[in-house]
Amino acid sequence: MQYRTLGRTGLRVSVLGFGAMRLPFDDSEASVEIIRHGLDRGINLVDTAYVYGDGRSEGIVGQAIRGRRDSVVLATKLPLWNVETTSDYRRFLEEQLSRLGTDTIDLYLFHGLNQEHLDNKVLGLGLLDEAQKAKDEGLIRHIAFSFHDKPEVMNRIVDTGAVEMVLCQYNLLDRSNREAMRYAREQGLGVVGMGPIGGGRLGGPSRTIQAMLPTARVSSPTLALRFVLANPDLSSVLSGMGSKEMVDENVAVASNSAPLTEIELEQIERAADENAELAELYCTDCSYCMPCPYEVNIPLCFRLMNLHRVYDVTAYARGEYAKIGQVPWLSGKPASECTECGECEEKCPQKIPIREQLKETARVLGKTGG
């Protein structure tokens, strides 16, 4: 396992971190064993959150690190959306310390910090002062945040000067945070990536991804993880691992001390740029077509269609398409609910034949197999 310094925190962390979000939570004993399997193979950064596993993740992590706490860099997150008063910061923190069975958290993150939560909660409720008090008391060691907003918002958060680490998305399908990550590192923050396999999108075979570097002759997820680990602005990359086999596969990649060469990286970047441009020919994801009067989530349907059409991850795209309207993060209705009213096409600046593309999306992604 390779290790890097996490910015000005000074912590030495494994380049592969354990994201405790995709464990088999119905089997707590197996979940504990999977985490310990990772620890035994050199992983020392373990990341969880108050809400993971419907609230079960922190307790499982606490069991897994019992007796090993001194060798683990422990990260968890404050559920900002549930914070209504200043005192909620301490209330959640104390509950999480109890769940984890520890008296201090190494990295305590504001979960999903965006512009709205920065203004109304973190600054509006004085939560940075609460964080500093907790740090002074030794309840937390470092103030951090996870991030799902626009890159320029990340820069604003970094510029508060109060945070020491950022956790953000970065992978072959989403490189939008690249410059903001570099800025954060230059300001002394530790930068940790999440979603290296594209939130599962690159977990299966993809001829498109493998063609980015055909000479490597490795699987799509291996190439995706190697690409992310090659970014010098990242100290570590979290992977949500739900089995010992996944741990072993990822550890093997993270233990490879031979990084991708500059030529290989340039080849991958060039292919990724070409794929992104191709995806934009079908839809730029501007969302001007919304709202749909019949609640069809047009941008989501087209993003999933691009995963099939551009990136050759059809099985994943079909699986997610089937969940539209069934889970909170895939809201709205699928393409099959389009009534062909044409209102979306009147608003589309790219003049995309949306109705025809929705028909194709329903036909291709609505299949249950084959």
Secondary structure by P-SEA (a helix, b strand, c coil): cbbbbccccccccccbbbbccccccccaaaaaaaaaaaaaacccbbbbcccccccaaaaaaaaaacccccccbbbbbbccccccccaaaaaaaaaaaaaacccccccccccccccccccccccccaaaaaaaaaaaacccccccccccccaaaaaaaaacccccbbbbbbccccccaaaaaaaaaaabbbbbbccccccccccccccccccccccccccaaaaaaaaaaacccccbbbbbcccaaaaaaaaaaaaccccccaaaaaaaaaaaaaaaaaaaaaccccccccccccccaaaaaaaaaaaaacccaaaaaaaaaaacccccccccccccccccccccccccccccaaaaaaaaaaaaaacccc
